[in-house]
Amino acid sequence: MLVRKQTARWQAGAADDSGSLSLAELAESFGTPFYLTVSAAIDERIGELREALPAGMRLLYSIKANPLLGIVARLAGQVDGFDVASAAELESALACGVSGGALSMTGPGKRDDDLAAAVACGARVVLESEDEARRLARLAAGATARVLLRVNPPFELAAEARMGGGPRKFGVDSEQAGEVLRAIGRLPLAFEGLHVYPGSNCLDAGAIAAAQRAALALAAELLPFAPAPLRTLNLGGGFGIPCFPGEQPLDLAALGEAMHEVAREAARRLPACELSLELGRYVVGEAGAYVARVLERKASRGRTYLILDGGLHHHWHATGALEGRRHLHFPMWVVGGDDRPLEEVTVCGPLCAPHDTWAENLSLPRAAPGDLVIVYQSGAYGAGASPVGFMQRPEAAQVLA
Ligand SMILES: *Cc1c(COP(=O)(O)O)cnc(C)c1O
């Protein structure tokens, strides 16, 4: 069923369509470009996580990484809850049969209707400011909203997306958190715990573990200010996947061991407090690929260009976001091209925009118009994180196998 082999992690340069699912057939059925997500690969990843993580640690899926309804439904039976960033994501989870109590809403700028939707279904709201706490208490009018406070820690997780340390729009600064906790205690809100999320997409197990230990220490420091004992400490996520040349996969076994220690320490310092993790890209990123067709092949002053029928409007992170970092590219390959000679090409999308570029001077099997090019590690932050309306070209199909 998998594009390569049933359980293979899809890696650069090792692609073909020899699996039982033919990419060429999918391209015929759905047209190009399309995203392909393989459910079995998601299941497998969840299995690896469950094996590595301490028992009792709650695992939430962050819907924004890939909000495809079929994926949310698939995960509903496998994770302990969902992290949602809007009323619409919350509705997706409810539509998949998830109970409101298993949802947690985060985001530095929640609308009134986001907050109202969370209260209505009994979701936890992760508060990101004192004003938001007041607004929520007012909106909840009678119903008691369950809340966590997101704290901007004094440290950060050095990774691609930094969300802690220094001035941030996320959460309340740790030095103000005591005061805000006291304020929350004076409001008609059901305080349940803290949320610390210092960064995303990190491949260094040691750095993630260190951030978790620091988050735990911070939570213990804030405990005296909390209006109620901590029932939950959300450690955020940060587990990365390798997308660029030279990156090594996260050592999940080592991280798991370190997290067992964190869990033991938490049991000692924060009794009866459950730990949770919220992961997006680590759950779905490696289970998905993007497939586009070569429209044009052209030579320009010594360079060979392949122009695909999909680009930054579908897959911003693999194209437009790399403006200024053109030496980086996602792993990609020419479908069925294993036996062809390699050549150096620049791979572009179809848009009238120079930053619509997949890779520069990449060695790929020789390709002609009509050939399919597959981009791996594309299951997270693909279509949902891309400017799909730019130049009004067709959307990519979403195939869930
Ligand atoms: C986006 C997000 C996540 C998931 O991040 P990934 O890098 O996809 O794992 C988790 N928690 C919060 C609050 C987020 O905003």
PDBQT file of the ligand as one rigid body, heavy atoms in Angstrom, charges set to zero:
ROOT
HETATM    1  C1  LIG A 501       1.811  24.236  15.885  1.00  0.00    +0.000 C 
HETATM    2  C2  LIG A 501       1.738  23.864  17.283  1.00  0.00    +0.000 A 
HETATM    3  C3  LIG A 501       2.120  22.582  17.676  1.00  0.00    +0.000 A 
HETATM    4  C4  LIG A 501       2.650  21.549  16.731  1.00  0.00    +0.000 C 
HETATM    5  O1  LIG A 501       3.864  21.890  16.179  1.00  0.00    +0.000 OA
HETATM    6  P1  LIG A 501       4.655  20.848  15.272  1.00  0.00    +0.000 P 
HETATM    7  O2  LIG A 501       5.930  21.504  14.980  1.00  0.00    +0.000 OA
HETATM    8  O3  LIG A 501       3.824  20.593  14.069  1.00  0.00    +0.000 OA
HETATM    9  O4  LIG A 501       4.801  19.600  16.075  1.00  0.00    +0.000 OA
HETATM   10  C5  LIG A 501       1.955  22.273  18.994  1.00  0.00    +0.000 A 
HETATM   11  N1  LIG A 501       1.474  23.165  19.889  1.00  0.00    +0.000 NA
HETATM   12  C6  LIG A 501       1.121  24.408  19.535  1.00  0.00    +0.000 A 
HETATM   13  C7  LIG A 501       0.589  25.339  20.546  1.00  0.00    +0.000 C 
HETATM   14  C8  LIG A 501       1.255  24.805  18.242  1.00  0.00    +0.000 A 
HETATM   15  O5  LIG A 501       0.925  26.047  17.896  1.00  0.00    +0.000 OA
ENDROOT
TORSDOF 0
